[in-house]
Amino acid sequence: MTKILLSLHVLAAIVAIGPVTVAASMFPPAARRAAAALGETAGPSAVGTVALLHRICRVYSGIGLTVPVLGLATGAAMGVLGSGWLVTSIALTAAAAGILAAFVLPRQEELLDRLNGEQAVEHGNTVQLAMFTGIFNLLWATVTVLMIVRPGSTTGA
């Protein structure tokens, strides 16, 4: 059962978190391009791209909730819930989810609303969003490394 849970956990991380990190990273430059194209014939297409990236982030972040659920189930089955590397990974995952929910998705939505209303988008807003997105991605990269290296693990990895 442990192998099945671990496989599902890894698959969920790849399928759900991967698209969020890529789409979130693509959003700020796409929003800048869309803002520059407002009033031009390319404007609606550029705004459509930004809307699609936001939808990918929103939908896949919901699907991504399965990652920590399956991770906790796997950790319980393996008997490692008290391990330092896992506790740290849980804390970093919670921080990443918090940044996504509190800073990335709301700012994406705000920028998308401005673009849909053909209002100006300030460069500082996209830079700030890019910063939060980078922090989110860095946290996930750190969790991934901890899941592979597992400091103090007896598996020899």
C-alpha positions in Angstrom: 0.0 0.0 0.0 2.9 2.3 0.7 4.2 2.1 -2.8 0.8 2.9 -4.2 0.4 5.9 -2.0 3.9 7.1 -2.8 3.3 6.7 -6.5 0.0 8.6 -6.3 1.7 11.3 -4.2 4.5 11.8 -6.8 2.1 11.7 -9.7 -0.2 14.2 -8.1 2.8 16.5 -7.5 3.9 16.3 -11.1 0.5 16.7 -12.6 -0.9 19.4 -10.3 2.0 21.4 -9.0 4.0 21.5 -12.2 1.4 23.3 -14.2 0.8 25.8 -11.4 4.5 26.7 -11.2 4.9 27.1 -14.9 1.6 29.0 -15.5 2.3 31.3 -12.5 5.7 32.0 -13.8 4.4 32.8 -17.3 1.6 35.1 -15.9 3.5 38.3 -15.1 5.3 38.7 -18.5 2.0 37.7 -20.3 0.2 40.4 -18.3 2.8 43.0 -19.3 2.4 42.0 -22.9 -1.4 42.2 -22.7 -1.2 45.6 -21.1 1.0 46.8 -23.8 -1.4 45.4 -26.4 -4.5 47.1 -25.0 -6.4 48.9 -27.7 -4.6 47.0 -30.5 -6.0 44.1 -32.5 -3.7 41.7 -30.5 -5.2 42.9 -27.2 -8.1 40.5 -26.8 -5.9 37.5 -27.6 -3.2 38.6 -25.2 -5.8 39.1 -22.4 -7.2 35.6 -23.3 -3.8 34.1 -22.7 -3.5 35.8 -19.3 -7.0 34.5 -18.4 -6.0 31.0 -19.4 -2.9 31.1 -17.3 -4.9 32.3 -14.3 -7.4 29.6 -14.8 -4.7 27.0 -15.0 -3.2 28.3 -11.7 -6.6 28.3 -10.0 -7.8 24.9 -11.2 -4.6 23.0 -10.7 -4.0 24.6 -7.3 -7.3 23.0 -6.2 -6.2 19.7 -7.7 -2.8 20.2 -5.9 -4.6 19.8 -2.6 -4.3 16.1 -3.1 -0.5 16.3 -2.9 -0.2 17.0 0.8 -3.1 14.7 1.6 -1.4 11.8 -0.2 1.9 12.9 1.3 0.5 12.7 4.8 -1.0 9.3 4.1 2.3 8.1 2.7 4.2 9.4 5.6 1.9 7.7 8.0 2.1 4.4 6.2 5.9 4.7 6.2 6.0 5.7 9.9 8.0 8.8 9.2 5.6 11.6 10.2 7.9 12.7 13.0 11.0 12.9 10.8 12.6 16.4 10.6 12.8 16.4 6.8 9.1 15.6 6.6 8.0 18.2 9.2 10.1 20.8 7.4 8.5 19.7 4.1 5.0 20.0 5.6 5.8 23.5 6.9 7.2 24.6 3.5 4.2 23.2 1.7 1.9 25.1 4.0 3.9 28.3 3.4 3.8 27.7 -0.4 0.1 27.1 -0.3 -0.4 30.3 1.8 1.6 32.4 -0.6 -0.3 31.0 -3.6 -3.7 31.6 -1.9 -2.9 35.0 -0.3 -0.6 36.7 -2.7 -0.3 35.0 -6.2 -3.9 34.1 -7.1 -5.5 37.3 -5.8 -2.9 39.5 -7.6 -3.4 37.5 -10.8 -7.2 38.1 -10.5 -6.7 41.8 -9.9 -4.4 42.2 -12.9 -6.8 40.2 -15.1 -9.7 42.4 -13.9 -7.8 45.5 -14.9 -6.9 44.0 -18.3 -10.5 43.0 -18.9 -11.6 46.6 -18.0 -8.9 47.9 -20.3 -7.3 49.7 -17.4 -3.6 50.4 -17.1 -1.4 47.8 -15.4 1.5 49.2 -13.5 4.8 47.5 -14.0 5.4 47.4 -10.2 2.3 45.2 -9.9 3.6 42.6 -12.3 7.1 42.7 -10.7 5.6 42.2 -7.2 3.5 39.2 -8.6 6.7 37.8 -10.1 8.4 38.0 -6.8 5.7 36.2 -4.9 5.5 33.6 -7.7 9.3 33.1 -7.4 9.0 32.6 -3.7 6.2 30.0 -4.3 8.3 28.2 -6.8 11.4 28.3 -4.6 9.5 26.7 -1.7 8.2 23.9 -4.0 11.7 23.3 -5.3 13.0 23.1 -1.7 10.2 20.6 -0.8 11.1 18.5 -3.8 14.8 18.4 -2.8 13.8 17.4 0.7 11.6 14.6 -0.6 14.5 13.3 -2.6 17.4 13.8 -0.2 15.6 13.1 3.1 18.3 14.2 5.5 18.8 11.5 8.2 16.9 8.9 6.2 18.1 5.3 6.4 17.5 4.7 2.7 21.0 5.9 1.8 19.6 8.5 -0.7 
